[in-house]
Amino acid sequence: MVAGPDAGHAIPAIELSRRFAAAGHEAILFTGKRWFGIDVPGVTVVELKGLAPRADDDDSDAGSKIHARAAHIATEMLQDLSALLPDLVVSDVITSGGGMAAERLGIPWVELSPHPLYRPSRGLPPIGSGLAVGTGLAGRARDSLLRAMTARSVRKGERDRAAARAGIGLPARDPGPRARLVATVPALEVPRPDWPVNAHVVGPLLWEPTDVVLDPPPGTGPLVMVAPSTATTGVTGMVEAVCEGLAGAGMRVAATMLDPPSGSLPDWAVAGLGRQDVLLRVADVVVCGGGHGMLAKALSAGVPAVIVPGEGDQWELANRAARQGSAVVVRPLDAGAVRAAVDTVLSRPEFAAAARAAAATAGSVEDPVAVCEAVLH
C-alpha cells in the first residue's frame, strides 16, 4: 500500500491494509511518519520517501505538484520496493508515485480512490463544480460548455503526467492501473455513461485512529456531533461557531478533534479525541466540513449532516449529499446559519430517512480484497 500522510488518504489505506492482513495476506504500508505508531495486527508501516517538498517544487502549479512529485516519490521508493518485490501494489490516487514505481518494476498495481470517482466524464459537469447533471437542451448545453472550459486544464494535466513519466524512464502514455477501487458510499456516486470497466465501488474504508470514547454531555436534548475538517483546505473555527449558534437551544454538542479548541466551551459541550463511530450511534445530526471520510462515516451510520464545506472536493461532496437529501449545506460559516440548518435537519424527518437510505446502499459494494485478488489470477 502507498499513501501520503494526510488523514483522508492514509486512513483508507490503513483500513485496506488491515483487511488484506485479515484475509491472510502480508500487508506493508508506505506512508508518512505520523502513522508510524499505529498498531494494526499484520500490517507493517514503513516510511514513504520523497514526500518532503523540494526547493524547486512549484506547489502553485497543480500538475507539477501532483505529477512531478509523484515521479520523484517513485524514484525514491524504487530501492525499497525492489527489495520487497510484492505481488501487488495498491497506490492512492493522489500519491500516484506508488503506481509509477510498480510499473517501473513490472509489478501489477491498483489505484485506490478514497472518495467517489473524480475522473472527467463526457456525461457530467466538471468535477468540483458541485452541479447536478444538466437536463434538457439548456442543461446539456451548460455542461458541454463547462467541460470545454475545463478541457484545457485537463489536457495540461495529461501533458504534465506524460512529461513526469518520461522523466523517470516510463512510456509517456499512461496505461493506467489494472483496477480502480472507488471507496465511497454508493449514494455519493453519480451515474456516468463512461464508467471505467475496471472501476469497482468497494464502499468507504473507515478506520478509527483511537480507542478513546468521548462521552457526550449529560442531558436529553438532541446531540449535535461536530467533526471539523482535518484537511488544510477545510474551514476553521467550526466548533466555536456551532456553540455560538446553538446557545440557548437546549441541545448538546460533542466535537471530535485531534487538537482541542482554543477557547473554553459551555457546560453543554465537550471536545476532544474520541471514536467517531461510537459517537455516531447516539448523534442526531453531524456538523462537518464535507471531507469524504467524515461524510461517509455519517451516511454509513444513517445520520444526517449539516455541511460547511471548505475547498478541494468538499464543495462537490456537500452538494451531492444535499441532492441525495441527507444534508443541508452552509457556506460561508456563520453561527446563525448553522443554527437554522441544524433546526431544519432535526425538525424534518426526511433528512434522517435519506441518510438511512444512503446507509442501505452499502449492500451493493464489492469486496476490495477480492477485487485485488482477481487482478492476480
BELQUI-V474130 format. One record per residue. RES is the residue in one letter. SS is DSSP state (alpha for helix, beta for strand, coil for the rest). OMEGA is omega in radians with two decimals (none if undefined). D_FIRST is the distance of its C-alpha to the first C-alpha in whole Angstrom. Layout:
BEGIN
RES | SS | OMEGA | D_FIRST
RES | SS | OMEGA | D_FIRST
END
This chain:
BEGIN
M | coil | 3.11 | 0
V | beta | 3.14 | 4
A | coil | 3.08 | 7
G | coil | -3.01 | 10
P | coil | -3.14 | 12
D | coil | -3.04 | 14
A | alpha | -3.10 | 15
G | alpha | 3.13 | 15
H | alpha | -3.12 | 11
A | alpha | -3.07 | 10
I | alpha | 3.06 | 11
P | alpha | 3.11 | 10
A | alpha | 3.09 | 7
I | alpha | -3.13 | 8
E | alpha | 3.12 | 10
L | alpha | 3.06 | 8
S | alpha | 3.13 | 7
R | alpha | -3.14 | 11
R | alpha | 3.05 | 12
F | alpha | -3.13 | 10
A | alpha | 3.14 | 12
A | alpha | 3.13 | 15
A | coil | 3.08 | 15
G | coil | 3.12 | 15
H | coil | 3.04 | 12
E | coil | -3.06 | 11
A | beta | 3.08 | 7
I | beta | -3.09 | 6
L | beta | 3.00 | 5
F | beta | -3.13 | 6
T | beta | -3.11 | 8
G | coil | -3.03 | 12
K | alpha | -3.08 | 15
R | alpha | -3.10 | 16
W | alpha | -3.09 | 13
F | coil | -3.05 | 14
G | coil | -3.08 | 17
I | coil | 3.14 | 15
D | coil | 3.10 | 16
V | coil | -3.09 | 14
P | coil | 3.08 | 15
G | coil | -3.11 | 13
V | beta | 3.06 | 10
T | beta | -3.13 | 10
V | beta | 3.13 | 9
V | beta | -3.06 | 10
E | beta | 2.98 | 11
L | coil | -3.09 | 10
K | coil | 3.08 | 14
G | coil | -3.12 | 16
L | coil | -3.06 | 15
A | coil | 3.10 | 19
P | coil | 3.08 | 21
R | coil | -3.06 | 24
A | coil | -3.07 | 27
D | coil | 3.08 | 28
D | coil | 3.10 | 25
D | coil | -3.10 | 27
D | coil | 3.07 | 25
S | coil | 3.13 | 28
D | coil | -3.05 | 27
A | alpha | -3.13 | 24
G | alpha | 3.11 | 23
S | alpha | -3.09 | 23
K | alpha | -3.07 | 21
I | alpha | -2.96 | 18
H | alpha | -3.14 | 19
A | alpha | 3.12 | 20
R | alpha | 3.08 | 18
A | alpha | 3.11 | 15
A | alpha | 3.10 | 17
H | alpha | 3.11 | 17
I | alpha | -3.14 | 14
A | alpha | -3.13 | 13
T | alpha | -3.12 | 16
E | alpha | -3.07 | 15
M | alpha | -3.08 | 12
L | alpha | -3.09 | 14
Q | alpha | -3.14 | 16
D | alpha | -3.10 | 13
L | alpha | 3.13 | 11
S | alpha | 3.09 | 14
A | alpha | 3.14 | 15
L | alpha | -3.03 | 12
L | coil | -3.12 | 13
P | coil | 3.07 | 10
D | coil | -3.06 | 11
L | coil | 2.99 | 9
V | beta | 3.00 | 6
V | beta | -3.02 | 5
S | beta | 3.08 | 6
D | beta | -3.05 | 8
V | coil | 3.11 | 12
I | coil | 3.13 | 13
T | coil | -2.96 | 10
S | coil | 3.07 | 11
G | alpha | 3.10 | 11
G | alpha | 3.10 | 8
G | alpha | 3.11 | 10
M | alpha | 3.13 | 13
A | alpha | 3.11 | 12
A | alpha | 3.13 | 11
E | alpha | 3.10 | 14
R | alpha | -3.07 | 16
L | alpha | 3.13 | 15
G | coil | -3.14 | 16
I | coil | 3.07 | 13
P | coil | 3.12 | 12
W | beta | -3.11 | 10
V | beta | 3.13 | 9
E | beta | 3.08 | 10
L | beta | 3.03 | 9
S | beta | -3.10 | 13
P | coil | -3.09 | 13
H | coil | 3.07 | 17
P | coil | 3.11 | 19
L | coil | -3.08 | 19
Y | coil | 3.08 | 20
R | coil | 3.10 | 21
P | coil | -3.12 | 25
S | coil | 3.10 | 27
R | coil | -3.12 | 31
G | coil | -3.10 | 32
L | coil | 2.92 | 31
P | coil | -3.11 | 32
P | coil | 3.09 | 29
I | coil | -3.10 | 26
G | coil | 3.13 | 27
S | coil | -3.08 | 31
G | coil | -3.06 | 30
L | coil | 2.98 | 33
A | coil | 3.09 | 34
V | coil | -3.14 | 34
G | coil | 3.12 | 38
T | coil | -3.13 | 40
G | alpha | -3.10 | 44
L | alpha | -3.10 | 45
A | alpha | -3.13 | 44
G | alpha | 3.12 | 41
R | alpha | 3.10 | 40
A | alpha | 3.09 | 41
R | alpha | -3.11 | 40
D | alpha | 3.13 | 36
S | alpha | 3.12 | 37
L | alpha | 3.14 | 39
L | alpha | 3.09 | 35
R | alpha | 3.11 | 33
A | alpha | -3.13 | 36
M | alpha | -3.12 | 35
T | alpha | -3.07 | 32
A | alpha | 3.14 | 32
R | alpha | 3.11 | 32
S | alpha | 3.11 | 29
V | alpha | -3.14 | 27
R | alpha | 3.10 | 29
K | alpha | 3.10 | 28
G | alpha | 3.11 | 24
E | alpha | 3.10 | 24
R | alpha | 3.11 | 26
D | alpha | -3.13 | 24
R | alpha | 3.13 | 21
A | alpha | 3.13 | 23
A | alpha | 3.13 | 25
A | alpha | 3.13 | 21
R | alpha | -3.13 | 20
A | alpha | -3.12 | 24
G | alpha | 3.11 | 24
I | coil | 3.01 | 21
G | coil | 3.09 | 22
L | coil | 3.03 | 21
P | coil | -3.11 | 23
A | coil | 3.14 | 24
R | coil | -3.08 | 24
D | coil | 3.12 | 20
P | coil | 3.13 | 20
G | coil | -3.10 | 17
P | coil | 3.06 | 14
R | coil | 3.14 | 15
A | beta | 3.08 | 14
R | beta | 3.08 | 14
L | beta | -3.14 | 13
V | beta | -2.97 | 15
A | coil | -3.12 | 15
T | coil | 2.97 | 18
V | coil | -3.12 | 21
P | alpha | -3.14 | 23
A | alpha | 3.13 | 26
L | alpha | 3.11 | 25
E | coil | 3.13 | 24
V | coil | 3.14 | 27
P | coil | 3.08 | 28
R | coil | -3.11 | 28
P | coil | -3.06 | 30
D | coil | 3.09 | 27
W | coil | -3.12 | 24
P | coil | -3.09 | 22
V | coil | -3.11 | 22
N | coil | -3.14 | 19
A | beta | -3.07 | 18
H | beta | 3.05 | 18
V | beta | -3.02 | 18
V | coil | -3.12 | 16
G | coil | -3.11 | 18
P | coil | 3.12 | 16
L | coil | -2.99 | 13
L | coil | 3.14 | 16
W | coil | -3.13 | 15
E | coil | -3.10 | 18
P | coil | -3.14 | 18
T | coil | 3.02 | 21
D | coil | -3.11 | 24
V | coil | 3.07 | 27
V | coil | 3.13 | 29
L | coil | -3.14 | 31
D | coil | 3.11 | 34
P | coil | 3.10 | 36
P | coil | 3.11 | 39
P | coil | 3.11 | 42
G | coil | -3.09 | 44
T | coil | -3.14 | 44
G | coil | 3.12 | 43
P | coil | -3.13 | 40
L | beta | 3.10 | 37
V | beta | 3.09 | 35
M | beta | 3.13 | 32
V | beta | -3.14 | 31
A | beta | 3.13 | 27
P | coil | -3.12 | 27
S | coil | 3.04 | 24
T | coil | -3.12 | 22
A | coil | 3.10 | 21
T | coil | 3.14 | 23
T | coil | -3.11 | 25
G | coil | 3.12 | 26
V | coil | 3.12 | 30
T | coil | 3.09 | 31
G | coil | -3.05 | 34
M | alpha | -3.10 | 33
V | alpha | -3.13 | 34
E | alpha | -3.13 | 37
A | alpha | 3.13 | 38
V | alpha | 3.13 | 37
C | alpha | 3.09 | 40
E | alpha | -3.09 | 42
G | alpha | -3.06 | 42
L | alpha | 3.13 | 42
A | coil | 3.11 | 45
G | coil | -3.08 | 48
A | coil | -3.13 | 46
G | coil | 3.14 | 46
M | coil | 3.06 | 42
R | beta | -3.11 | 40
V | beta | 3.02 | 37
A | beta | -3.09 | 33
A | beta | 3.08 | 31
T | beta | -3.07 | 27
M | coil | -3.13 | 26
L | coil | -3.13 | 25
D | coil | -3.11 | 28
P | coil | 3.09 | 31
P | coil | -3.05 | 33
S | coil | -3.09 | 36
G | coil | 3.12 | 39
S | coil | -3.13 | 41
L | coil | 3.06 | 40
P | coil | -3.06 | 43
D | coil | 3.08 | 43
W | coil | -3.14 | 42
A | beta | 3.04 | 38
V | beta | 3.11 | 36
A | beta | 3.10 | 33
G | beta | 3.09 | 30
L | coil | -3.13 | 26
G | coil | 3.12 | 26
R | coil | -3.13 | 24
Q | alpha | -3.13 | 24
D | alpha | 3.12 | 24
V | alpha | -3.13 | 27
L | alpha | -3.14 | 29
L | alpha | 3.14 | 29
R | coil | -3.09 | 31
V | coil | -3.10 | 34
A | coil | 3.08 | 33
D | coil | 3.13 | 36
V | beta | 3.09 | 34
V | beta | 2.96 | 31
V | beta | -3.05 | 31
C | beta | -3.10 | 28
G | coil | 3.13 | 27
G | coil | 3.00 | 25
G | coil | -3.01 | 22
H | alpha | -3.06 | 20
G | alpha | -3.10 | 18
M | alpha | -3.14 | 22
L | alpha | 3.11 | 24
A | alpha | 3.08 | 21
K | alpha | -3.11 | 22
A | alpha | -3.11 | 26
L | alpha | 3.11 | 26
S | alpha | 3.10 | 24
A | coil | 3.14 | 27
G | coil | -3.11 | 30
V | coil | 3.13 | 31
P | coil | -2.99 | 32
A | beta | 2.85 | 31
V | beta | -2.99 | 33
I | beta | 3.06 | 31
V | coil | -2.97 | 31
P | coil | 3.00 | 29
G | coil | -3.13 | 28
E | coil | -3.10 | 27
G | coil | -3.09 | 24
D | coil | -3.07 | 23
Q | alpha | 3.11 | 25
W | alpha | 3.11 | 28
E | alpha | -3.10 | 27
L | alpha | -3.13 | 25
A | alpha | -3.12 | 28
N | alpha | 3.07 | 31
R | alpha | 3.12 | 29
A | alpha | 3.13 | 29
A | alpha | 3.12 | 33
R | alpha | 3.10 | 34
Q | alpha | 3.05 | 32
G | coil | -3.05 | 35
S | coil | -3.03 | 33
A | beta | 2.96 | 33
V | beta | -3.10 | 35
V | beta | 3.07 | 34
V | coil | 3.09 | 36
R | coil | 0.05 | 36
P | coil | 3.12 | 37
L | coil | 3.13 | 36
D | coil | -3.06 | 40
A | alpha | -3.13 | 41
G | alpha | 3.14 | 44
A | alpha | 3.08 | 41
V | alpha | 3.12 | 39
R | alpha | -3.13 | 42
A | alpha | -3.12 | 43
A | alpha | 3.10 | 39
V | alpha | 3.11 | 39
D | alpha | -3.13 | 42
T | alpha | -3.10 | 42
V | alpha | -3.10 | 39
L | alpha | -3.07 | 41
S | alpha | -3.10 | 44
R | coil | -3.04 | 43
P | alpha | -3.12 | 41
E | alpha | 3.11 | 40
F | alpha | 3.10 | 37
A | alpha | 3.12 | 36
A | alpha | 3.12 | 36
A | alpha | 3.10 | 34
A | alpha | 3.09 | 31
R | alpha | 3.09 | 32
A | alpha | 3.08 | 32
A | alpha | 3.12 | 28
A | alpha | -3.09 | 27
A | alpha | -3.14 | 29
T | alpha | 3.14 | 27
A | alpha | -3.12 | 24
G | alpha | -3.08 | 25
S | alpha | -3.08 | 25
V | coil | 3.09 | 21
E | coil | 3.09 | 19
D | coil | -3.08 | 16
P | alpha | 3.12 | 13
V | alpha | 3.12 | 12
A | alpha | 3.10 | 16
V | alpha | -3.13 | 15
C | alpha | 3.11 | 12
E | alpha | -3.14 | 14
A | alpha | 3.10 | 17
V | alpha | -3.05 | 15
L | coil | -3.11 | 16
H | coil | none | 19
END
